[in-house]
Amino acid sequence: MKITEDASKHKFSADRPIISGKDDLLGITDFAESLASAIKGWKGKNSLVIALYGTWGSGKTSVKNVAIEALKKDDKNCPLMVEFNPWHWAGQEQLIETFFNEIGSILGKADKTKGKKRAAKWKQYSTYLTIGTSITKSAKTLLPLLGVLGAGFLDIVSNKMEETSKLIKDSSEALAMQEENLNEMKNDLSSMMKTLKKPILVIIDDIDRLSSTEIRLFFQLIKANADFPNLIYLLLFQRDIVEKSLEDISPISGGDFLEKIVQIGFDIPKIQRSRLNKILTESLRELLSDKSINKRYDEHRWDNIFIGGLQPFFDTLRDVHRFLSMLSFQVSLFRNKESFEVNPIDLIALETLRTFEPKVYHGLFDIKYILTRQGDSDSKSAEDNAHNAVEAVINQSSESKRTAVREILKQLFPYIFSMGRYDSGFEEKWFRDLRVCHPNVFDRYFHFTIPEGDISQAEIDSILDSAGNREKLVSIFHSFNQRGILDVVLERLEAYKEHLDLKYAVPFITAIFDIGDDLPERQPGFYTISPDSHASRIVRWYLMKETDINKRGQILKEAMHATNGVYLPVSQTSWGEYSYEKPEATVSPLVSLETANELKGICINKIKDASKSDILRKNPHMFSVLYHWRKWSSPEESQKWVNELVQSREGLLSFLTGCLSSSASHSIGDYVERIRWRISLKNVEDFISPDIIAEKLSSLRIDELTEREQKAVRTFQKALKRRQEDKSDDDWRDDEE
């Protein structure tokens, strides 16, 4: 399908945290403002480390932003602030350098008189500490190395090694002096920071996104520099990730180590489920507000699938944003002109699985037949196998969500989870609703497009919208026939046969009759229905909406008089005749007996008119038409026509190919069906002697014929051979291929 310009304007969410309390949808403002009050209320001159705990997507950064906004509103008591996100910097050296630079920068802005001195002292301290760390690292690496290689190694290496030896000597001296000088410098810096008029708030977010090594380094850095006066740290991270990373840093547990650093820890308040649901549902309502989408939105069904299955997947605002971003793109893919190609509720449910339980989503595609099977299972073992296959897919989900996944699948695929059985009315409704449980719709939810050889909902809608315009309908049907999917179109239209407005009955049925002579052959398969059967069923059940049998008859007569088609009027009349010829038949009469006889007369006239031109000769359903001509009129008329027809080469081959029929068989171990062809000599004899046909065929060169003509000639010759061998005409299944 093509994506229109408007359809492509989907809303991708960047999942960005809010920056102001006015954007708060989850009720975090009160908590954030209380956090700001606690920071402003701290009057001690010692350092303070505050932690804000929460999982990814729980809203830590949003709380931080709203707290900063609240702090800035009170300029008098607002601390000096510096934000540092270590995740933006790669490598341990960059982390350390940036950490000191950010704090040094805010110290330089603290006040005009002493700010520059404090900043200079901080830079001196950080530089000394950084160099000391590098020296320590070099010494720890090189000293053991020399111990292994031995002193003699220095005599045989290049001058570069003499430089290294000097570095080691200098490093040893520096290591001896480091601790004494560093403590002295730190005391001087502490004295200078006591005179700050406002404390400095250092905000560090996304600590839990660092590697374990970087997390350990960072907390060691904070621990070493957390005792400066007027210095407040606000650390944001997921607690269990950090605690696990700190396990190896000391003999105590990661949690105990963290408690030695963090003086005050807050947990992000749990999001109210009602608020989160409101955000999700309102966003979905906006996304699905288009009329073409909304017309298949069932509020009752949505409540059932959301409360029972979907709700547990949306615990945080990040979950909601992530899901909506992906769903908006899928919606744009399936919007096609004025139509929507899938059911919106099924799309939401499957997109939830694709987003949060991808193994389940992909596993469903592999068991399509089980999930969409039609009719009863063959045996108890088949039922058990189907159940086990579905359970195997469910078990691919995370254990905490398994119950929810099962409920989603129960709502999406009611047939497989039902204790009873659904009739054909449900299948057609599922197709009209574009439910994933229907086999003709299932694939598009996984391919994100209309499968090759199928028809889109937009095209079905164009047919339904043109129901009252015969010429337009015929043009549409012919275009589908040229694409080779007219049989698919008629199969899909069956789902709508009882939902067309009766006021369009005459033009719609006339258009169906018009294209009847161009209908393709029935495709191989045990359970396939021929295109002409689909067409006849559409006409019958459409007309059965009219309760007055006489009005139904009048509609049919008008359509048959108007159409230029032959085969479908004959076929439809034959169906009507059956209900009167077979009293035991359960098929209700479509028209009265009087009207049925009138329809036969109309059909006989149409057949005779067609026989006077090439219309009947070229009709792919010629033999069926001939059979009813013989039955409803005198046999002599049809026999005379056939005898005249076979006098020409083209007429002879047309008759033979018209007599050709096929059947499908399937043996154990076969992957595909075997198609067998048949010509019944008894049927041929109703119109002409087989000997006449055989005599005329003797003068033809078979290699000059089309493939179908060759098939007809060979099949006829096999039938003659059976008769010559005194075999029954019904022994054709034993013919050699």
VEXKE-993938 format. One record per residue: x, y, z of N, C-alpha, C in turn. Coordinates in steps of 0.1 Angstrom, whole numbers, plus 5000, padded with zeros to 4 digits. Atoms other than C-alpha are relative to their C-alpha. Example, Ala and Ser with C-alpha at 12.3 -4.5 7.8 and 13.67 -1.06 7.14 Angstrom:
BEGIN
500949885000512349555078500950125000
499149895000513749895071499250115008
% end
This chain:
BEGIN
500849885000500050005000500950125000
499349875000501150364995499750085012
500249914988501650605024499850144995
500349865004500050935018500850105008
499149904993501751255028499550025014
500549974987499351315057500249885009
499850124992499650955068501449995006
498650014996503450985071500450095011
499749914989503251255097499749945013
500350074988503351025126500850075011
499449934989504351145161501149915007
499050074993507651005172500450075013
499749944987508251075209501549985003
498650014996511751145220500249955014
500050054986510851025255500850105008
499249914992512251345269499250035013
500749964987511551435306499550144999
500649865000509451735314501050095007
499049904994511352055323499350105009
500749914992508552235341498849935006
501150054993505852165366498750014992
501249985008503252295341499749884991
500150115009503951995320499749865007
500250124992503351745348498749944998
501250085002500851475340499949895010
499950124991501851225367499950045014
500149964987501551435398501350005008
498750014993505251455406500450145006
499649864996505251835413500150015015
500049984985504451815450501349935006
498850064995507251565456501350084996
498849935004509751765435500250135008
500049884992508852085453500449985015
499550034986509351915487501449975000
498650025001512751795475500750135000
499349875001513652155466500050075013
500149944987512452275500501049945010
499050074992514652015517501450054997
498749955004517652135498500250145005
499949864996516952505505500150005015
500049994985516352425542501249955006
498850054994519752265547500950125003
499249894995521752515568501449975005
498750044995524752315578501150044991
498849965008528252405567500749874994
499350125005529252045561499449964987
500550055013528751855529498749915002
501250084999525551665521499949934986
500350095012524851375496498649955001
501450045001521251325486499949914987
500250095012520251035463498549994997
501350025005517151005442499949874993
500150145006516350635435498849984991
501150045008514250505407500549924988
499650085011514250265378500050094987
500049935013514850375342498650034996
501349965005511850565329499050035011
500949984989510350615364499850155002
500249864999510750995361501050085009
499049944991513851075381500450144994
499549875006515051345356498950105000
501149915000511551495354499950065014
500049954987511551525392501150105003
498949914999514951685391499850134994
500249885007513951935365498950095007
501049924993510852045384500550055013
499449954988512852065416500950124998
499249885004515352295399499250124997
500949895003512552505386499550065013
500449954987511252535422501150085008
498949944994514652625435500350144994
499749875007515152905409498950105003
501049904997511853065419500350085013
499649934988513353155453501550044999
498649965003516453345442500950025013
499249974988517453435478500649875006
499650134994517653075490500549904990
499650105011518552915457501549985001
498650025000521952745459500650024986
499350005012524552775432499949854994
500350135005523852485408500949974988
499350055011525952275384499549864997
500550135004524551985364501149924993
499050085006526851705354499549864996
500450135004525951395334501249924995
498850085004528851145334499849914988
500250095012527250935307500450064987
499649935012528151205282501549994997
498550005001531851145288500549865000
499450135002533850845277501349995007
498750024994536750705297500150065014
499849964986537850735333500650145002
499349884998540251025328499150124996
500949905004537551235310499050035011
500949994989535151165339500550095011
499449924989537551295365500250144996
499749865004538651595345498850094999
501249925002535151705336499350035014
500649984987533851655372500750125007
499449894993536451895386499850134992
500149875008536152145357498650065003
501349944998532352175362499850075014
500149944986532652235400500850135000
499149885000535552475394499450124993
500649895008533552675369499050075009
501149934992530652745394500750075012
499349934989533152825422500550144995
499549885006534653095399498950114999
501149915002531153255396499350035014
500749994987530353235433499950155005
500149864996531253595442501250074993
499049935007533453865427501350015007
498749984993536053895454500849875002
499350124997536953545464499849884990
500450115009535453345436501249954992
498950045008538553345414501149935008
499050074992540853245443499549865003
500550134997538552955452500249914988
499950085012538452845416501449964997
498650035002542252865413500549895009
499650104990542752665445499449864996
500750135004540152405433500749944988
499350055011541952375400501449945003
498750054996545352335417499849865007
500250134992543852065440499649894990
500450105009542151885411501249954991
498950035009545251905389501049915008
499150084992547451765417499549865002
500750134998544951495424500149914988
500050085012544751395388501449954996
498650045003548551395383500449895009
499650104990548951195415499449874996
500750125004546450945402500749934989
499350065012548350905369501349945004
498750054995551650865387499849875007
500350124993550150605410499849894990
500450115010548750415380501349954993
498850045007552150425362500949925009
499150074991554050315393499549865002
500550134997551750035400500149904988
499950085012552149915364501549964998
498650025004555949955359500849935011
499250064990557349855393499949855001
500150155000556049495393500749954987
499450045012557249475357501549995001
498550004998560849565366500449895010
499750114991560649315394500149874994
500050125007560049045370501249994990
498950005011562549145343501450005006
498749994994565449215367500750124997
499349885002567949495370500949994988
499250015012570049355342499450054987
500749965012567349445318500350144996
499749865003568249815322501250024992
498849995006571649755308499949974985
500150055014570449615274498950074993
501149935007567549845266500550134995
499749875006567550175248500050115010
500149884991567750525262498650025005
501349994995564050515264499749945013
500250064987564250285293500750085011
499449924990566550525311499050115004
501049914997563750775308498949945009
501050074992561350525322500549985014
499450014987563750455351499950125008
500049874993563850825359498550025004
501549984997559950835358499749925012
500450094989559750545382500650065013
499449944988562250715406499250135004
500849884996560351045404498649965005
501350054996557050855408500149965015
499950054986558350695440500150115010
499949884992559351035454498650075001
501349945000555951175444499049935008
501050084992554050895460500250025015
499749974986555850965492499450135005
500449864996554951335492498550024998
501449975005551351295477499150035011
501050004989549351225508500150135009
499849884991550951505529499650134993
500349885008550651775502498550014997
501450005004547151675492499150045012
500849974988545751695528500250155003
499849864998547352035532499250094991
500849925010545852165500498549995002
501450024997542452015509499550095011
500449924989542452195542499950154997
500149865004543152525526498850034992
501249985008540352475501498849995008
501150014991537952375528499750135007
500149874993538652695547499450114991
500549915009537952895516498549984996
501450035004534652715508499150035012
500949974988533352785544499450144998
500449875001533053145534499050034989
501049995011530653075505498750065006
501349944995527453285509498949904997
501050105003525453005492500749874997
499450135003526052635490499949974985
500050055014526852465457499349874999
500750135002524452195445500549944987
499450075012526151945422499049894997
501150105004523451745403500649904990
499450115009524651415387498949904997
501150095005522151225366500649884992
499650125008522350885348501249935004
498850074995525050735370499849854996
500250145003523450395364500249964986
499750035014524150415327501549974997
498650025001527950395333500349855001
499550144998529950075332500249985015
499750034986530549895365501350075005
498749944997534150015365499950155002
500249864999533050375359499250045012
500949984988530350355386500950005012
499250014988532950245411500950125001
499149885000535350525401499350125004
500849884997532650785403499650015015
500349994986531550695438501250015009
498749974992535150685450500350144999
499749865002535551025435499150095009
501049924992532351155453500449985015
499750034986533450985486501250085004
498849934997536851155484499850155001
500249865001535351495477498650045006
501349974995532151485497500050075013
499949944987533451645529500450154999
499749855001534052005515498750075006
501149934995531852255533499250064988
500949935009528852405515499949934986
500150085012528852125489498949905001
501150105000525651935482500049924987
500250085011525351645459498649954999
501250065003522151535443500249894989
499750115009522651185427498849934996
501150065006520151025404500449864994
499650135006520350645397499049895005
500750124996518750305399500849935010
499250054989519750165432500649874998
499550145001520149795425501249994990
498950005009522349865395501350055006
498849944993524750085415500549915011
499550094989524849855445500749884995
499350125006525749555423501450044995
498749955005528549765407501050035011
499149974988529949855442500449885008
499750124992530149495454501549985003
498550034999533949465448500850115005
499249884997534949805460500650005014
499550014986535349705497499549875006
500450134994534849415521498550005003
501549994996531249535529499249994987
500950015012528249495505499950134993
500249885008527449745478499050095006
501049924994524449855497500550075012
499449944988526449915529501050114996
499149905004529050105510499350134995
500849895004526450325494499450085011
500549934988524950405528501050095007
498949924994528350535539500250134993
499849885008528250795511498750085000
501349935001524550885508499450025014
500649974987523151065538498550005000
501449995001519651115525499649934987
500450065013517950885500498550004999
501449995003514550935484499749904989
500550095011512650685462498950084993
501049935008510650825433498649945004
501450064996506950795443499449924989
500650095010505050525426498950084992
500949935009503050655396498649955002
501350044999499350645400499549934987
500450075011497950385377499050074992
501049935007494950595369500550124991
499449895008497150885357500749954988
499350065011499250665335499049954990
501050055009496250495320499350124992
500649895006494750835313500850064989
499049955010497850955294500049914988
500050105011497850635274498850004991
501250015007494250625265499750134992
500249885007494050995256500950014988
499150005011497050965234499649904989
500650105010495550655217498850064993
501349945006492250835212500450114989
499649915010494051115194500749944988
499450075010496150885174499149924990
501050085007493150675163498750084997
501249925001490750965159499450004986
500450005014490550925121498849914998
501250075002487150805110500249864995
499750145006488550515089500549915010
499450094989490350385120498949975011
500950014988487750455146498749924998
501350075002484850275129500149855004
499850144995486349935139500550005015
499649994985487150055175498849965008
501050054991484949855199500350035014
499749964986484950025233500049885010
500150114991483749715251501249904999
498950095002486349495235501350065004
498849934995489049755242500249985015
499950014985488249755279500449865004
499650144996488449375281501449974997
498750045004491749345263501050095008
499049914993493349645281500149975015
500050034985492349565317500649875002
499550144997493049195314501449974995
498750045006496149195292501050114998
499149905004497649525281500650085012
499749904989497649735313501349975007
498750034993500549545331501350044993
498849975007502949635304500450155001
499749854999502750015311500150045014
499749964986504450085344500650145001
499349874999506250405336499650084987
500349915011505750705313500949974988
499150045011508750585293499449884993
500750115007506850265286499050054990
501149945008503950475273500650074988
499449925011506150705252500749904989
499450095009508150415237499049934992
501050075007505050225228499350094989
500749915009503250525213500850044987
499149965012506250615191500049894990
500050115010506250275175498649984994
501450015005502450255172499750104990
500349905009502250585155500649974986
499450045013504550455128499249894993
500950115006502450145123498750054995
501249945004499350345121500250074986
499849935012500850555093500249894988
499850115010501750225074498749954995
501250065003498250095076498950094995
501049905005496350415067500250004985
500050015015495450375030498950084994
501049915005493550665015499050035011
501149984990490150675033499849875008
500250134993490650325047501149975009
499050054990492550145075500049854998
499850145004493949805067499949895011
500050094989493849645101499050045011
500849964989491749645133500850075010
499149924991493049915156500349935014
499850064987492549715188501049884999
499150105002494349415174501450054997
498749935003497149645161500650045013
499549954987497549795196500549885008
499650114993497649455212501349934995
498850065006500149305188501350095001
498849914999502349615189500550005014
499650014986502349585227500949885002
499150125000503749225223501350034993
498849985007506149335197501050095007
499249914993507449615219500649945013
499650044986507649445253500349855000
499850155000507549065244500349964986
499850035015509149035209500149854997
499950155003509748655212498649954998
501350045001506048605217499450044986
500549945012505148835188500549924988
499450075011507548655164499649855000
500450144999506448315177498649984994
501450015005502848385167500049974985
500050015015503748405130500249854996
499750145003505048045131498949905003
501250094997501747905144498750064994
501149935006499448095121498849904998
501150095003497447785110499349965013
500650044988496847685146499150125005
500749894995495748035156498850044992
501149955009493448095126499249884994
500650125006492247735119498550024999
501449995003488747705105499449865001
500650134999486447415114500549925012
499750084988486747135140501449934998
498750075001490046965148499749854997
500250145004490446615135500049905011
499950104989491246445168500450075013
499549954987492046485204501450035000
498549975000495746465197500350134993
499849875007495446755172499750115009
500349904991493746955199501250025010
498949994990496546875224501250064993
498849955007499246955198499950154998
500249855002497647295191500250075013
499949944987497347365228501550025004
498650004996501047275234500850114992
499349905008502147495205499850145004
500349874995500347795218500750035014
499449994986501647735254501550024998
498649985002505147715240500450144996
499849865004504848065225499850085012
500349934988503348195257501250005010
498950024991506248055277501350074995
498949925005508648265256500050145007
500149864993507348575276500749995013
499549994987508848695308499049955010
500950064991507448515338499050095006
500949914993505948815354498850054991
501049965009503948895323499249894993
500650125007502848545313498550005000
501450004999499348575326499450114991
500549895009498848905307500149964986
499850045014500248755275498949904996
501050105003497848465277498650064998
501249935001494948705282499950074987
500049935013495948905252499849914988
500250105011496148595230498649955000
501350044999492848485243499050094994
500949895006491248815232500250014985
499749995015493048815198499649884992
500350125007492448455189498949915008
501150064991489048355205499849854996
500350145004488748035184500849905007
499150104994491747855197499949995015
500150004986491047945233498549965004
501450024997487247875231499849855004
500450144997485747565247499049954989
500950045010483047565220500550034986
499549985014483147635183499250124995
500649885006482347945162499449964986
500550035013480147925131500550104990
499449925011480848085097499750145001
500349864998479048405107501150075007
498949944993481848475131501250024991
498949995009484448415105499950124991
500249895009482948665082500050135007
499949874992482548925109501450035004
498649984997486148875119500750064988
499449945012487148945083499550154998
500549865002484949255081500650105010
499449924990486449375113501550004999
498650015003489949295099500849955012
499450064988490749085130501249914996
498850085003494148915131499749855001
500450144999492348585139499549944987
500450055013491148565103501249974991
498850045008493548375080500350104989
499749915011493148625052500450145004
499649874994494048925075501349985008
498950024991496648765097501450054996
498649975005499748815075500350155000
499749855001499449195072500550065013
499549954987500049235109501549975002
498650044998503449075105500950054988
499349945012504449195070499950154999
500249865000503149545076499650054986
500549965013501649545041499049904996
500950105006499049365020500849904993
499250105006500449035010499850004985
500150005014501148984973498849904996
501150085004498048844955498850025008
501149974991495648984981499450144996
500749875003493249284980500050085013
500049914988493549585004498650045004
501249954995490749715025499550124992
500449885008490850035005499349964987
500650045012490049844974498649935002
501350054996487249654991499050125002
500949894997485849985003499650074987
500349935013486050124967498949924993
501150085005483849834956498750035007
501249984992481349884984499450144997
500449875003481250254977499450024986
500550005014480450184940498949904998
501050105001477749934947498850044991
501149965008475150144930500350044986
499649965014477150214898500649884993
499750125007477149914875501350024991
498949985009479650054849501350015008
498849994992482150154876500449875006
499750134994481849824893500649904990
499550095010482449634861501450034996
498649955003485549844854500949965011
499250044988486849774889500349854999
499850155001486249394885500949964989
499150045011487949384851501550045003
498749964996490949564866500649895009
499650114991491149294893500349884992
499850125009490849024866501350014993
498849995007493749164847501249985010
498950024990495849154879500049855005
500150154997494748784883499549985014
500450024986493048834917498450025001
501449995000489348844907499449905009
500550114991488748514926500250045014
499749954986490348674957499050105004
501049894997488048974954498749955003
501350064998484948764952499949935014
500050074987486048554982499950105011
500049904990486648875002498650065001
501349935000483349024992498949915006
501050094993481448715006499750055014
500249964987481948865040499050125001
500949885000479849165030498749974993
501150035008477148985011498650035007
501249974993474549045038500050145006
499949864994475649405046500050114989
500249905011475049575012498650055001
501449945000472149815010499249954988
500950065010469249664991499750094989
500349905011468749984971500949994989
499050015011471849894951499949864994
500050145004470649534944500149984985
500050035014469949564907501350044993
498749975006473149754896501149915005
498950084995475349544919499949864994
500150145005473949204909500250004984
499849995014473949314872501550004997
498550005002477749394875500649875003
499550144997478349054891499849914988
500350085012476548884862500950044988
499249965012478549094837501349944999
498650055000481848964848500149845002
500150144998480648604852500749914990
499450085011481948484818501550015000
498549984999485448604827500649945012
499550054987485748424860501049904998
498950105001488948224865499549875005
500450134995488847854871500349995015
499850034986488747714906501449965002
498650034997492147694922500049865007
499950144993493347344934499950025015
500150004985492647264970498749935004
501250084995490247044990498950105005
501049914993488647345008499850134992
500249885007488747604981498650004993
501349985007485447744966500350074987
499849945013485247824930499550144999
500449865001484948194920498550014996
501449985003481548134904499149965011
500850034988480347974936499950125010
500049874992481448284955499050104995
500949905007479648504930498549965003
501450044998476448304933499550015014
500349994985476548294971499850155003
500249854997477048674972498650044995
501349965005473948724950498949945008
501150064993471848474969499850065014
500249954986472548595004499850155001
500349855001472448964994498550014998
501449995003468948904980499249955012
500850054988467848705011499850105010
500349894991468049035030498650054997
501349965003464849115012499049885004
500950104994462048925030498949964990
501150035010459548945001500549924988
499550095011460148654977499750054986
500449955013458348834949500950124996
499049895003460649144952501349944997
498750065003463648914952500049964985
500250045014462348764919500150114990
500049895009461749104904501550064998
498649955001465349214912500849914991
499350095008466748904896499750014985
500549985014464648944865500650124993
499549875006465749304860501549984998
498650015002469449214865500349914988
499750105011469248914841499750064986
500349935013467549124814501150104996
499149895003470149404818501449954997
498650045001473349194819500349954986
499550065012475449094789500749875003
499450124997476748794808499049884998
500950125002475448434803500249905011
499750114991477148194827499450025014
500549984987476248344861498550015001
501450014999472548404853499549854999
500450145001472348034842500349935013
499650064988474247924873499050045012
500949964990472048134896498649944999
501350065003468848004880500049855004
499850144997470147654884499949985015
500150004985470547714922498650015004
501449984996467047834924499149884996
500750125004465747534905500249885009
499750114991467447294929499149995012
500850004988465347404959498649944997
501350055004462147294939500149864995
499950135005463546984923500349905011
499650084989464846844956499250045013
500949964988462046874983500849985013
499350024987464446735009501250105002
498949904998466947015003499750105011
500249904989467447255032500250144995
499949875005468047545009498750074998
501349935002465247795011499950064986
500249945014463747904977500450155000
499649865001465248234966498850084993
501149945007462348304942498849905000
501250095002458848164936500249914989
499950105011458347864913499750074987
500449925012456648094888501250084995
498849915004459648334888501149914996
498950095004462048044886499949964985
500250045014460447934853500250124991
499849885008460548294841501550024998
498649985001464248304848500649904990
499550105010464847984828499850054986
500349955013463148144799501050114996
499149895002465348454802501449944996
498750065003468448234803500149934987
500050075013467448024773500150104989
499849905011467048334752501450065000
498649955000470448464764501049904994
499150115006472048124755499950004985
500250015014470448124721500750124993
499449885006471648484714501549985000
498650024999475148384726500549904990
499650105010475148084703500150054986
500049945013474648304673501350084997
498749925001478048474679501149915006
498950074994481348374693499950005016
500149994985480148454729500049865007
500150134994479148094737501249924997
498850085003482047934718501250035008
498849964992484648134737499750005015
500350004986482848104770500849895008
499350104993485147924795499149905007
501050094993482047774811499049944990
500950045010480647664778499249875003
500750134998479847304788498950015010
501149994990477847404819498850074993
501149925007475847654797499249904990
500650105009475247374771499149905007
500850104992474047134798498750065004
501249944996471447374810499150044988
500749985012470447464774499249874997
500650135003469847094768498949965010
501050044990467947054801498750084999
501149905000465747364798499350014987
500649995013465047344761500049864994
499950135007464947064735501449964998
498650045001468146854734500550024985
499649995014468146884696500750144997
499449865002468947264697501550005003
498649994995472147224717500849904992
499350105008473146904697500350064986
499849945013472747084664501150105001
499049894999474847374676501449945002
498750064998477647144688500549944987
499550075012477746944656500550104990
499549895009478047274636501350065005
498849934994480647404661501249924996
498850085001483047114657500549984985
499550015014483247144619501250094998
498749925001485947414624501049955010
498950034991489247354640499850075014
500249924988488647634665498849955009
501250054993485147504674500249875006
499750134994486347154679500850015013
499249984988489047264703499350075011
500849934990486647494721499149915007
500950104994484247214727500849915009
499250104992486946974740500550075013
499549934988488447234763498850035010
501249974992484947314775499649875008
500350134994484446944784501049965011
498950044991487646934804499750045015
500249974986487346914842501249945008
498850054992489846854870499549975015
500250034985490046714906501450005006
498750004992492746734933500049885009
499850114990494146444953501350035008
498949984991496646434981500449875007
499650134994498646124991500850035013
499249994988500446065024501450034996
498649965003503846235023500150114990
500049905010502846474996500050145006
500049864995503546845001499050084991
500949935009501446954971498949904995
501150095005498246824955500349964986
499950055014498046614924498750044993
501249965008495746754897499849904989
500350095011494046504875498950054992
501049945010492046594844499149894994
501050105004488946424831499150064989
501149975009486646424801499049885000
501050114999483446214805499449984986
500650035014482446044772498550005001
501450004999478946014786499450144998
500449865002478746394788500150044985
499849965014480146434753498949944992
501150075008477546184740498750075001
501349924999474746414752499950104988
500049905010475746644724500549954986
499450055012477846454698500649875002
499450134999479246114691501550025002
498549994998482846074705500849964987
499350055012483745894672500250124991
499949895009483046214653501250095005
499049924995485346404676501449934998
498850075002488046134673500550014986
499649995014487946144636500550134996
499549875003488346514634501350035007
498749984993491246504659501149944993
498950085007493146264637500850094990
499449915009493946544613500850115006
499449894993495346774639501449965004
498750024994499046814649500050055014
500149964986499146814686501050105005
499049914997502347004688499850154996
500349875004500747304672498950065009
501149964992498147334699500550075013
499649944987498147544731500149895011
499950104989498947374764498749945004
501350054996495347354774499349924990
500650085011494247224740500649875000
499450135000496846954742499549925012
500550074988495646864777498649944997
501450055003492046834764500149894990
499950115010493046624734500549875006
499550124993495146384755499049945009
501050054990492446354782498949934992
501150075008489846274755500549874995
499450125005492146014740500149895010
499950104988492645844774498649955003
501450054998488845834778499649904989
500450105011488445664744500749875003
499350124997491145414754499449925011
500750074989489345324786498849934994
501250065006486145264766500449884991
499650115009488045044741500449885008
499650114991489344844770498949955009
501250034992485844804784500150045014
499949954987486645004814498950115002
501149904997484145234831500650144998
499649865001484245604825500650065013
499649954987484745644862501449955004
498750054996488145464861501150104996
499149915005489845784849501150035010
499049974990491745824882501249914999
498950105002493845524872500850034988
499349975012495045684840501550035003
498649974999498845694836500250154997
499849865003500146054838501050014988
% end
